[in-house]
Structure formats: C-alpha cells, structure tokens
Amino acid sequence: MTVREGSLEAPTRHPIAWQAADFYDEDKVHAEMHRVFDICHGCRRCVNLCTAFPTLFDLIDEGKTGELDGVDRHDFGKVVDKCYLCDMCYMSKCPYVPPHPWNIDFPHLMLRAKAVKFKNGGTTFRDRLLTSTDAVGKLASIPVVVQMVNAVNKAPVARKLMQSVLGVHKDRVLPEYTSARFRGSAQPDASFPVKDGKNAPGKVAIFSTCYVNYNEPGIGHDLLKILKHNEIPAIVVGKEACCGMPKLELGDLETVAKLKQANIPVLAKLAREGYAILTAVPSCTLMFKQELPLMFPDDADVKAVQEAMFDPFEYLIMRNRDELLRTDFKTPLGKVSYHIPCHLRVQNMGQKTREVFELVPQTEVNTVERCAGHDGTWGVKAEFFADSMKIGRPVFRQMASTAPDYVSSDCAIAGRHIRQGISDGDLAGGTAEKQHPLTLIRIAYGL
C-alpha cells in the first residue's frame, strides 16, 4: 500500500501527552525530531515562514553528507530555539499533518523539545523573567516604580546595560507600563437587558490579559465602550491570572497547569451562566481555544471555556449576523493598514476584524496576512532581534505601501513592532498612527 502524497483533508490535532513519562524522554524526542526533520528536508515547503526551517536546511546542506545524518543531533536545539510556536506551518503549509499517516505536528514537537529543555534546567533567568508577565506587570506598574521602569526602558545607556546583563536587545522598542491598571479602573456596564442571538450570547465577560491590564488598558476601556454603545451587558472577570501562553512557549508546562487551575474554574462558571468570554489578545484567546483543550482533553470545564471564548471581532461579527450590532459609525477612518497576527489566523475564523472595518464608511483597508516576526518574548531577545526584524521586513513594506493614516494589528505587540519597522526603514507610512483595531472602532463610533 502506497502512502498518499499530501492530504486534502482538514487538519486534526492530537492531544498533547505532556503528563506521560516518555514525553520528556530525551532520546525519544530526538528520534521523533529526526523523523520529522527528515520529512521536512524532503519537502521544504515551509522555508519562507520563519527562521526555524532555514536553520534546519542550512544545517543539512552544510553538513558532511547533505542529508540529515550529517547533522549532529545536539544541533537540533538550534532549530527548536528558532521556533516561536506561531502554528502557521501546521495550519497553512504542511501537507503531512494528521490525518495524514505521517502525522507531522512540527509546532507541538518543538513544544515537547522546549519542555525537555526546561525540565533539564536549560532555560535562562532572562527567559523565565520575560515569561512571568503577571509578576513583572504587578511590580512594574506600582506607582513610582512605573516611572523608573519606563524611563530605563527608553534610556540608551540603560538599554545597553540591559542587553549585556539580561540579553534584551537595546534597539527593541518596549511597551510602557501604567499604574492605572485596567482591572482597577474598568467601569463595565451590566445594566442592559440580555439579548441572545442565534450566533452569539447577549452578555460578555472580559478576560483582561496581562498586556491590557498592565501595558495598554485603553484597549480594554475601548472594548467596554463598544459593548456599552451596543447595549451589551458586560462584566470584567472577577479573578484572573496569566493565560499561560508565555510559559507554554518556554516549555514550562507545570506552571501552565497551575495557571489553568487559577483561571478555568472562574471562567467555566461564567461560561455555564451564558457569558461570551472575550480577550483582546489573540494569543490568550488561542490558549483557551486550542492549547489548554489539547493539554487537558478530558476536562469538562476547559471544554466549556473553549466553547464560550471569542475574539472581540469574531463576537462583533456574530452580533452583526444576528442583526444586533449597531452600525451608526460617525467617523471615517481613511486608510487603515491592518495586520492579521499568526495566533489570530490559526483560530480558523476568517478575517473578522477586516469585516468590521469594512462596515465603517469611507474606510479603505489594506490587509496584510503574514507573520510580522515579533512573537511574544522571542523578538525582544538579543540573539533573535535581527531575525525578528528580517522576518517582519515584507510586512513593514506592505503595511506602509498605501501611505496609511493608521497602522493596526489585533496583536498590540506586533503593531508596535510593525510601527518600529516602518520608522527604522524610513518607509512611506512613517507618519501613520499606531492604534489597536478596538480603538479604531471606538473612534469610528464617535465615542
């Protein structure tokens, strides 16, 4: 029986067997990497997605044999370090993902290798610090401390020191922190009657996320204003911790489990009470929609949260299909260059943010659907900064090509990265204002 070449079937995902003893067996992980890397070598379809695949192919091509057997298995870690788990190879390129019998899941193999590295003590203090987003945010947003942190992050001398000591690249524009945290200043309005639609529930619970809470609370406030304008009763989730995505990308799966235990009982209760749960950070949404369900496939609470979780624009479009979304936009947005981040693309829900933008009169949308290269904490690190900017260069050009009034991405980190790339490259869109899509819709409503 011959094995068919590629697959035309929709990809399926196997649960992540992270609690099995052999998940952390280093020899078995290397054997699986050898199997998968050999298939990737024979295909090379994913060469333009990121730097993980070029790194692999360079190791092979520059080896003694020109085949995988000429690569020292200890060099496999160079490929693992270049993978930031964007999931795009699995969702958009690889023809051998399940249900194909070759059963290739490159991202989750890289996750397994990262988990082995973490368990063996191979991660640095810097990496553990950068992925502790909630703890760092709580400290950095303390009044007085916040001014010092923001000043240091902008001071060239301090940034050079930070690069030499911590390995955070001196040229990476970092987000500011604020003492006016979203969770402490949010004013949700739950007074409206609930109007459930066929496609989406009529009341919303907002999961703040670390980034919105500590760095850009305005994004959360704009979401609340949009919901209020549409007379959708809303609350902020009463208690939350980090979603766990940064620790997942580090390979610290035990901490992911602890964060899951802090979040899921609270969110599951809201899900069963009929709330749509919204997060304004695609990676956090993806964590609850995909990664936690794959780590805990038999957990009914995780499943309930998965089914109740929405991207904000996914939710708004569902409300529009139910004829329950107001479209009384007062302010044209002009030219908007809009970037779809990887962790939104792999949710397989279409271009919902673009659809909402197109409801706004006199608004021209230039949609760019390609990885920008920042990818959480990866593009902050000194050793990956140049690769991050290289990956993003086509995106910077495409985003600037229409001389836009606004540069926007659902991922606020990617938006800042793109704005930096446009400015550093002295491109035509250098005067464009960076705004989150939710902020632009709030502006369009005239709120």
FITI-698890 format. One record per residue (C-alpha): residue number from 1; residue in one letter; chain; x, y, z. Coordinates in Angstrom, 3 decimals, always signed. Layout:
NODE num residu chaine u v w
NODE NUM a A X Y Z
...
//
This chain:
NODE num residu chaine u v w
NODE 1 m A +0.000 +0.000 +0.000
NODE 2 t A +1.464 +3.370 -1.025
NODE 3 v A +1.286 +6.406 +1.228
NODE 4 r A -0.569 +9.231 -0.471
NODE 5 e A +1.339 +12.414 -1.216
NODE 6 g A -0.104 +15.154 +0.947
NODE 7 s A -3.629 +15.479 +2.263
NODE 8 l A -6.720 +17.377 +1.170
NODE 9 e A -8.497 +16.781 +4.458
NODE 10 a A -8.850 +19.385 +7.213
NODE 11 p A -6.032 +19.118 +9.766
NODE 12 t A -6.811 +17.463 +13.065
NODE 13 r A -4.878 +17.782 +16.297
NODE 14 h A -3.908 +15.081 +18.758
NODE 15 p A -3.909 +15.832 +22.494
NODE 16 i A -0.572 +16.864 +23.996
NODE 17 a A +0.520 +13.910 +26.149
NODE 18 w A +2.587 +16.155 +28.416
NODE 19 q A +1.876 +14.119 +31.549
NODE 20 a A +3.151 +10.855 +30.066
NODE 21 a A +6.564 +9.734 +31.327
NODE 22 d A +8.093 +9.302 +27.858
NODE 23 f A +7.071 +12.825 +26.814
NODE 24 y A +10.289 +14.004 +28.485
NODE 25 d A +12.457 +11.101 +27.290
NODE 26 e A +15.294 +12.911 +25.533
NODE 27 d A +16.230 +10.001 +23.261
NODE 28 k A +12.633 +9.593 +22.098
NODE 29 v A +12.308 +13.329 +21.474
NODE 30 h A +15.478 +13.328 +19.370
NODE 31 a A +14.270 +10.261 +17.461
NODE 32 e A +10.985 +11.991 +16.652
NODE 33 m A +12.797 +15.172 +15.635
NODE 34 h A +14.985 +13.107 +13.314
NODE 35 r A +11.901 +11.525 +11.723
NODE 36 v A +10.095 +14.846 +11.274
NODE 37 f A +13.167 +16.822 +10.200
NODE 38 d A +13.911 +14.229 +7.514
NODE 39 i A +10.415 +14.651 +6.089
NODE 40 c A +10.768 +18.448 +6.233
NODE 41 h A +14.120 +18.151 +4.419
NODE 42 g A +12.451 +16.264 +1.592
NODE 43 c A +9.646 +18.805 +1.302
NODE 44 r A +10.958 +22.300 +2.224
NODE 45 r A +7.579 +23.891 +1.623
NODE 46 c A +7.801 +25.909 +4.879
NODE 47 v A +11.153 +27.553 +4.113
NODE 48 n A +9.710 +31.089 +3.939
NODE 49 l A +7.618 +31.007 +7.136
NODE 50 c A +10.204 +31.725 +9.821
NODE 51 t A +13.893 +31.125 +10.569
NODE 52 a A +13.442 +27.655 +12.102
NODE 53 f A +13.190 +25.937 +8.730
NODE 54 p A +16.097 +27.783 +7.046
NODE 55 t A +18.181 +26.937 +10.126
NODE 56 l A +17.323 +23.254 +9.720
NODE 57 f A +18.008 +23.229 +5.995
NODE 58 d A +21.307 +25.082 +6.418
NODE 59 l A +22.423 +22.516 +8.990
NODE 60 i A +21.642 +19.756 +6.495
NODE 61 d A +23.077 +21.426 +3.399
NODE 62 e A +26.292 +22.432 +5.173
NODE 63 g A +26.759 +19.004 +6.779
NODE 64 k A +29.149 +16.291 +5.648
NODE 65 t A +26.565 +14.273 +3.723
NODE 66 g A +23.992 +16.861 +2.632
NODE 67 e A +21.413 +14.738 +4.423
NODE 68 l A +20.066 +14.735 +7.981
NODE 69 d A +22.501 +12.018 +9.038
NODE 70 g A +25.265 +14.595 +8.640
NODE 71 v A +23.796 +16.822 +11.362
NODE 72 d A +24.860 +16.380 +14.980
NODE 73 r A +21.682 +15.767 +16.992
NODE 74 h A +22.847 +18.331 +19.547
NODE 75 d A +22.392 +20.956 +16.826
NODE 76 f A +18.671 +20.145 +16.686
NODE 77 g A +18.323 +22.613 +19.567
NODE 78 k A +19.218 +25.461 +17.196
NODE 79 v A +16.040 +24.707 +15.259
NODE 80 v A +13.983 +24.446 +18.448
NODE 81 d A +15.198 +27.858 +19.637
NODE 82 k A +14.165 +29.480 +16.347
NODE 83 c A +10.581 +28.169 +16.621
NODE 84 y A +8.208 +30.528 +18.449
NODE 85 l A +5.118 +28.315 +18.110
NODE 86 c A +3.198 +30.555 +15.705
NODE 87 d A +1.476 +27.372 +14.389
NODE 88 m A +1.448 +28.630 +10.789
NODE 89 c A +3.359 +25.644 +9.365
NODE 90 y A +0.758 +23.281 +10.809
NODE 91 m A -2.270 +25.303 +9.763
NODE 92 s A -1.257 +26.705 +6.394
NODE 93 k A +1.673 +24.868 +4.823
NODE 94 c A +2.398 +21.297 +5.896
NODE 95 p A +0.672 +18.652 +3.710
NODE 96 y A +1.533 +15.869 +6.166
NODE 97 v A -0.380 +16.916 +9.282
NODE 98 p A -2.935 +14.488 +10.760
NODE 99 p A -4.989 +12.716 +9.468
NODE 100 h A -2.127 +12.012 +7.035
NODE 101 p A -0.356 +8.838 +8.244
NODE 102 w A +2.982 +10.669 +8.582
NODE 103 n A +1.363 +12.573 +11.447
NODE 104 i A +3.541 +15.701 +11.374
NODE 105 d A +2.904 +18.305 +14.081
NODE 106 f A +6.044 +20.426 +13.941
NODE 107 p A +4.933 +23.083 +16.478
NODE 108 h A +3.964 +20.593 +19.155
NODE 109 l A +7.160 +18.631 +18.586
NODE 110 m A +9.055 +21.868 +19.178
NODE 111 l A +6.935 +22.419 +22.292
NODE 112 r A +7.921 +18.951 +23.523
NODE 113 a A +11.608 +19.734 +22.921
NODE 114 k A +11.244 +23.052 +24.771
NODE 115 a A +9.583 +21.209 +27.665
NODE 116 v A +12.528 +18.794 +27.855
NODE 117 k A +14.950 +21.725 +27.802
NODE 118 f A +13.043 +23.446 +30.606
NODE 119 k A +12.810 +20.295 +32.702
NODE 120 n A +16.561 +19.760 +32.322
NODE 121 g A +17.308 +23.288 +33.551
NODE 122 g A +18.285 +24.614 +30.129
NODE 123 t A +16.406 +27.918 +30.286
NODE 124 t A +17.937 +31.197 +31.414
NODE 125 f A +16.904 +33.643 +34.116
NODE 126 r A +16.038 +36.110 +31.374
NODE 127 d A +13.628 +33.704 +29.717
NODE 128 r A +11.945 +32.829 +32.996
NODE 129 l A +11.650 +36.538 +33.820
NODE 130 l A +10.238 +37.632 +30.456
NODE 131 t A +7.587 +34.912 +30.565
NODE 132 s A +6.451 +35.898 +34.069
NODE 133 t A +4.224 +38.594 +32.601
NODE 134 d A +1.812 +38.833 +35.521
NODE 135 a A +4.513 +39.064 +38.196
NODE 136 v A +6.588 +41.563 +36.209
NODE 137 g A +3.482 +43.611 +35.428
NODE 138 k A +2.438 +43.802 +39.082
NODE 139 l A +5.879 +45.057 +40.079
NODE 140 a A +6.476 +47.397 +37.130
NODE 141 s A +3.074 +49.089 +37.437
NODE 142 i A +3.482 +50.122 +41.077
NODE 143 p A +3.326 +53.949 +41.348
NODE 144 v A +6.838 +55.479 +41.426
NODE 145 v A +8.296 +52.170 +40.192
NODE 146 v A +6.437 +52.591 +36.913
NODE 147 q A +8.106 +55.937 +36.144
NODE 148 m A +11.523 +54.426 +36.775
NODE 149 v A +10.822 +51.358 +34.626
NODE 150 n A +9.541 +53.421 +31.705
NODE 151 a A +12.488 +55.817 +31.936
NODE 152 v A +15.015 +52.973 +31.999
NODE 153 n A +13.363 +51.297 +29.001
NODE 154 k A +13.907 +54.491 +26.973
NODE 155 a A +17.425 +55.397 +28.151
NODE 156 p A +20.133 +54.309 +25.638
NODE 157 v A +22.786 +53.758 +28.306
NODE 158 a A +20.415 +51.665 +30.435
NODE 159 r A +19.339 +49.668 +27.383
NODE 160 k A +22.947 +48.800 +26.527
NODE 161 l A +23.392 +47.574 +30.080
NODE 162 m A +20.128 +45.628 +29.868
NODE 163 q A +21.373 +43.912 +26.719
NODE 164 s A +24.705 +42.926 +28.252
NODE 165 v A +23.179 +41.729 +31.541
NODE 166 l A +19.759 +40.368 +30.575
NODE 167 g A +20.049 +39.775 +26.842
NODE 168 v A +17.165 +42.124 +25.929
NODE 169 h A +18.132 +43.867 +22.701
NODE 170 k A +18.967 +47.544 +23.119
NODE 171 d A +17.092 +48.593 +19.977
NODE 172 r A +13.808 +46.812 +20.673
NODE 173 v A +11.054 +49.316 +21.466
NODE 174 l A +9.461 +48.031 +24.670
NODE 175 p A +5.894 +48.655 +25.883
NODE 176 e A +5.320 +51.181 +28.622
NODE 177 y A +3.740 +50.171 +31.912
NODE 178 t A +0.996 +52.105 +33.672
NODE 179 s A -0.109 +52.350 +37.272
NODE 180 a A -3.722 +52.828 +36.084
NODE 181 r A -4.297 +49.113 +35.592
NODE 182 f A -7.316 +48.072 +33.557
NODE 183 r A -8.773 +45.803 +36.207
NODE 184 g A -8.662 +48.553 +38.818
NODE 185 s A -10.099 +51.277 +36.593
NODE 186 a A -12.578 +49.419 +34.356
NODE 187 q A -16.207 +50.511 +34.520
NODE 188 p A -18.250 +47.766 +32.872
NODE 189 d A -21.973 +48.303 +32.439
NODE 190 a A -24.125 +45.245 +33.082
NODE 191 s A -27.421 +47.151 +33.268
NODE 192 f A -28.714 +46.353 +29.763
NODE 193 p A -31.201 +43.549 +29.111
NODE 194 v A -29.614 +40.396 +27.699
NODE 195 k A -30.399 +39.867 +24.005
NODE 196 d A -29.075 +36.486 +22.991
NODE 197 g A -28.646 +35.936 +19.281
NODE 198 k A -28.568 +32.799 +17.181
NODE 199 n A -24.789 +33.072 +16.770
NODE 200 a A -23.567 +34.675 +19.992
NODE 201 p A -24.646 +35.171 +23.620
NODE 202 g A -26.043 +38.536 +24.645
NODE 203 k A -23.774 +39.200 +27.628
NODE 204 v A -19.994 +39.421 +27.863
NODE 205 a A -17.273 +38.722 +30.426
NODE 206 i A -13.902 +40.292 +29.644
NODE 207 f A -10.698 +38.411 +30.461
NODE 208 s A -8.333 +41.346 +30.815
NODE 209 t A -4.979 +39.701 +29.881
NODE 210 c A -1.648 +40.770 +31.377
NODE 211 y A -0.851 +43.099 +28.492
NODE 212 v A -4.107 +45.053 +28.590
NODE 213 n A -4.060 +45.179 +32.381
NODE 214 y A -0.505 +46.463 +32.824
NODE 215 n A +0.546 +47.996 +29.491
NODE 216 e A -2.345 +49.275 +27.389
NODE 217 p A -5.521 +49.464 +29.496
NODE 218 g A -7.023 +51.771 +26.880
NODE 219 i A -7.650 +48.732 +24.687
NODE 220 g A -9.863 +47.220 +27.382
NODE 221 h A -11.642 +50.527 +28.021
NODE 222 d A -12.349 +50.859 +24.287
NODE 223 l A -13.836 +47.362 +24.219
NODE 224 l A -16.102 +48.291 +27.134
NODE 225 k A -17.221 +51.446 +25.313
NODE 226 i A -18.037 +49.469 +22.175
NODE 227 l A -20.086 +46.960 +24.173
NODE 228 k A -21.912 +49.746 +26.015
NODE 229 h A -22.716 +51.517 +22.748
NODE 230 n A -24.269 +48.277 +21.528
NODE 231 e A -26.170 +47.863 +24.812
NODE 232 i A -24.456 +44.561 +25.573
NODE 233 p A -24.216 +43.928 +29.337
NODE 234 a A -20.597 +43.367 +30.294
NODE 235 i A -18.531 +42.458 +33.321
NODE 236 v A -14.808 +42.011 +33.939
NODE 237 v A -13.803 +38.506 +35.070
NODE 238 g A -13.628 +38.670 +38.850
NODE 239 k A -10.307 +36.915 +39.290
NODE 240 e A -7.665 +36.015 +36.744
NODE 241 a A -4.033 +35.031 +36.259
NODE 242 c A -1.875 +34.950 +33.141
NODE 243 c A -3.431 +32.766 +30.424
NODE 244 g A -0.239 +30.660 +30.344
NODE 245 m A +0.873 +31.222 +26.740
NODE 246 p A +4.281 +32.746 +27.655
NODE 247 k A +5.061 +29.773 +29.910
NODE 248 l A +3.832 +27.363 +27.231
NODE 249 e A +6.279 +28.892 +24.753
NODE 250 l A +9.032 +28.467 +27.368
NODE 251 g A +8.143 +24.787 +27.842
NODE 252 d A +7.181 +25.262 +31.497
NODE 253 l A +4.090 +23.082 +31.331
NODE 254 e A +3.739 +22.613 +35.084
NODE 255 t A +3.275 +26.368 +35.510
NODE 256 v A +0.783 +26.333 +32.624
NODE 257 a A -1.198 +23.759 +34.596
NODE 258 k A -1.108 +25.934 +37.730
NODE 259 l A -2.339 +28.964 +35.776
NODE 260 k A -5.061 +26.843 +34.229
NODE 261 q A -6.186 +25.845 +37.707
NODE 262 a A -6.391 +29.515 +38.707
NODE 263 n A -8.376 +30.603 +35.640
NODE 264 i A -10.569 +27.774 +34.418
NODE 265 p A -12.921 +27.329 +37.420
NODE 266 v A -13.800 +31.049 +37.341
NODE 267 l A -14.209 +31.136 +33.558
NODE 268 a A -16.152 +27.863 +33.404
NODE 269 k A -18.713 +29.219 +35.850
NODE 270 l A -19.205 +32.268 +33.609
NODE 271 a A -19.423 +30.079 +30.512
NODE 272 r A -22.161 +27.964 +32.076
NODE 273 e A -24.005 +31.134 +33.087
NODE 274 g A -24.243 +32.032 +29.402
NODE 275 y A -21.494 +34.629 +29.048
NODE 276 a A -19.394 +35.076 +25.953
NODE 277 i A -15.805 +35.409 +27.209
NODE 278 l A -13.703 +37.926 +25.274
NODE 279 t A -9.968 +38.585 +25.343
NODE 280 a A -8.317 +41.372 +23.344
NODE 281 v A -5.024 +39.489 +22.875
NODE 282 p A -5.101 +36.743 +20.191
NODE 283 s A -2.501 +34.585 +21.944
NODE 284 c A -4.620 +34.494 +25.102
NODE 285 t A -7.726 +33.627 +23.091
NODE 286 l A -5.817 +30.842 +21.329
NODE 287 m A -4.588 +29.485 +24.650
NODE 288 f A -8.151 +28.909 +25.832
NODE 289 k A -9.466 +27.824 +22.432
NODE 290 q A -6.714 +25.402 +21.465
NODE 291 e A -3.723 +24.769 +23.714
NODE 292 l A -5.440 +24.137 +27.052
NODE 293 p A -8.063 +21.851 +25.442
NODE 294 l A -5.210 +19.843 +23.892
NODE 295 m A -3.340 +19.662 +27.202
NODE 296 f A -6.479 +18.737 +29.170
NODE 297 p A -8.742 +16.970 +26.641
NODE 298 d A -10.936 +15.296 +29.272
NODE 299 d A -11.581 +18.380 +31.406
NODE 300 a A -15.211 +19.447 +31.052
NODE 301 d A -14.520 +22.909 +32.464
NODE 302 v A -11.793 +23.524 +29.890
NODE 303 k A -14.212 +22.444 +27.161
NODE 304 a A -16.907 +24.813 +28.453
NODE 305 v A -14.469 +27.732 +28.404
NODE 306 q A -13.281 +26.798 +24.920
NODE 307 e A -16.836 +26.947 +23.601
NODE 308 a A -17.541 +30.308 +25.277
NODE 309 m A -14.291 +32.007 +24.196
NODE 310 f A -14.442 +34.669 +21.467
NODE 311 d A -12.072 +37.048 +19.795
NODE 312 p A -13.749 +40.506 +20.179
NODE 313 f A -14.219 +40.973 +16.429
NODE 314 e A -15.436 +37.419 +15.996
NODE 315 y A -18.068 +38.295 +18.583
NODE 316 l A -18.986 +41.606 +16.924
NODE 317 i A -19.453 +39.945 +13.538
NODE 318 m A -21.649 +37.276 +15.115
NODE 319 r A -23.756 +40.041 +16.638
NODE 320 n A -23.949 +41.707 +13.242
NODE 321 r A -25.190 +38.463 +11.677
NODE 322 d A -27.824 +38.369 +14.400
NODE 323 e A -28.739 +41.961 +13.388
NODE 324 l A -27.831 +43.098 +16.905
NODE 325 l A -24.762 +45.234 +16.115
NODE 326 r A -25.115 +48.986 +15.707
NODE 327 t A -23.501 +50.316 +12.533
NODE 328 d A -24.057 +54.021 +13.195
NODE 329 f A -20.415 +54.900 +12.560
NODE 330 k A -19.806 +58.646 +12.604
NODE 331 t A -16.096 +59.000 +11.879
NODE 332 p A -14.424 +57.654 +8.700
NODE 333 l A -11.068 +56.023 +9.359
NODE 334 g A -9.478 +56.794 +5.997
NODE 335 k A -6.679 +54.401 +5.051
NODE 336 v A -6.060 +51.586 +7.526
NODE 337 s A -3.199 +49.127 +7.086
NODE 338 y A -4.351 +46.127 +9.066
NODE 339 h A -2.135 +43.185 +10.053
NODE 340 i A -3.586 +39.794 +10.972
NODE 341 p A -1.337 +38.169 +13.612
NODE 342 c A -0.457 +34.476 +13.389
NODE 343 h A -2.281 +33.494 +16.575
NODE 344 l A -5.453 +35.008 +15.142
NODE 345 r A -5.055 +33.351 +11.740
NODE 346 v A -4.713 +29.874 +13.253
NODE 347 q A -8.054 +30.240 +15.046
NODE 348 n A -9.608 +29.480 +11.635
NODE 349 m A -12.413 +32.022 +11.887
NODE 350 g A -11.681 +34.201 +8.873
NODE 351 q A -10.827 +37.898 +8.779
NODE 352 k A -13.404 +39.177 +11.246
NODE 353 t A -11.554 +42.403 +12.133
NODE 354 r A -11.351 +43.353 +8.458
NODE 355 e A -15.084 +42.653 +8.096
NODE 356 v A -15.865 +45.083 +10.928
NODE 357 f A -13.548 +47.736 +9.459
NODE 358 e A -15.388 +47.424 +6.153
NODE 359 l A -18.654 +48.345 +7.881
NODE 360 v A -17.201 +51.829 +8.524
NODE 361 p A -17.971 +54.277 +5.655
NODE 362 q A -15.075 +55.936 +3.825
NODE 363 t A -12.588 +53.447 +5.205
NODE 364 e A -10.046 +51.726 +2.961
NODE 365 v A -8.459 +48.602 +4.415
NODE 366 n A -5.090 +47.222 +3.315
NODE 367 t A -4.983 +43.735 +4.841
NODE 368 v A -1.606 +42.062 +5.403
NODE 369 e A -1.748 +38.375 +6.292
NODE 370 r A +1.824 +37.428 +7.120
NODE 371 c A +3.931 +36.864 +10.238
NODE 372 a A +5.465 +40.117 +11.494
NODE 373 g A +8.189 +38.296 +13.430
NODE 374 h A +7.907 +39.657 +16.981
NODE 375 d A +6.155 +36.672 +18.502
NODE 376 g A +5.778 +37.315 +22.212
NODE 377 t A +9.092 +37.481 +24.035
NODE 378 w A +11.088 +35.977 +21.133
NODE 379 g A +11.713 +39.229 +19.239
NODE 380 v A +12.836 +41.006 +22.416
NODE 381 k A +15.834 +38.707 +22.901
NODE 382 a A +19.219 +39.986 +21.741
NODE 383 e A +20.067 +36.839 +19.783
NODE 384 f A +16.794 +36.870 +17.828
NODE 385 f A +16.177 +40.592 +17.306
NODE 386 a A +17.827 +40.723 +13.868
NODE 387 d A +15.855 +37.662 +12.710
NODE 388 s A +12.684 +39.258 +14.071
NODE 389 m A +13.224 +42.405 +12.009
NODE 390 k A +14.190 +40.339 +8.949
NODE 391 i A +11.004 +38.265 +9.132
NODE 392 g A +8.968 +41.435 +9.539
NODE 393 r A +10.532 +43.368 +6.658
NODE 394 p A +7.986 +42.279 +3.997
NODE 395 v A +5.178 +43.132 +6.426
NODE 396 f A +6.673 +46.573 +7.133
NODE 397 r A +6.774 +47.307 +3.390
NODE 398 q A +3.250 +46.063 +2.730
NODE 399 m A +1.813 +47.942 +5.697
NODE 400 a A +3.475 +51.187 +4.575
NODE 401 s A +2.731 +50.762 +0.869
NODE 402 t A -0.606 +52.619 +0.904
NODE 403 a A +0.654 +55.601 +2.945
NODE 404 p A -1.955 +54.768 +5.613
NODE 405 d A -3.491 +57.019 +8.221
NODE 406 y A -3.413 +54.146 +10.734
NODE 407 v A -1.288 +51.036 +11.280
NODE 408 s A -3.205 +48.404 +13.235
NODE 409 s A -2.887 +44.805 +14.424
NODE 410 d A -5.050 +42.719 +16.760
NODE 411 c A -1.762 +41.859 +18.492
NODE 412 a A -0.668 +45.095 +20.158
NODE 413 i A +2.917 +43.826 +20.403
NODE 414 a A +3.002 +43.111 +16.665
NODE 415 g A +1.521 +46.557 +15.997
NODE 416 r A +4.328 +48.230 +17.932
NODE 417 h A +6.908 +46.044 +16.176
NODE 418 i A +5.494 +46.970 +12.760
NODE 419 r A +5.496 +50.665 +13.648
NODE 420 q A +9.131 +50.349 +14.682
NODE 421 g A +9.993 +48.563 +11.435
NODE 422 i A +8.311 +51.243 +9.332
NODE 423 s A +10.124 +54.020 +11.207
NODE 424 d A +13.517 +52.284 +11.197
NODE 425 g A +13.172 +51.566 +7.481
NODE 426 d A +12.189 +55.164 +6.697
NODE 427 l A +9.204 +53.857 +4.724
NODE 428 a A +6.368 +55.896 +3.223
NODE 429 g A +3.940 +55.145 +6.055
NODE 430 g A +6.239 +56.676 +8.651
NODE 431 t A +3.646 +59.221 +9.771
NODE 432 a A +0.887 +56.634 +10.289
NODE 433 e A -0.586 +56.451 +13.772
NODE 434 k A -0.493 +53.062 +15.510
NODE 435 q A -3.846 +52.156 +17.017
NODE 436 h A -5.415 +48.890 +18.091
NODE 437 p A -8.448 +47.802 +15.999
NODE 438 l A -10.749 +48.179 +19.023
NODE 439 t A -9.569 +51.759 +19.457
NODE 440 l A -10.268 +52.454 +15.784
NODE 441 i A -13.823 +51.109 +16.063
NODE 442 r A -14.370 +53.230 +19.169
NODE 443 i A -13.170 +56.245 +17.157
NODE 444 a A -15.424 +55.276 +14.245
NODE 445 y A -18.429 +55.162 +16.579
NODE 446 g A -17.538 +58.674 +17.736
NODE 447 l A -17.187 +57.586 +21.359
//
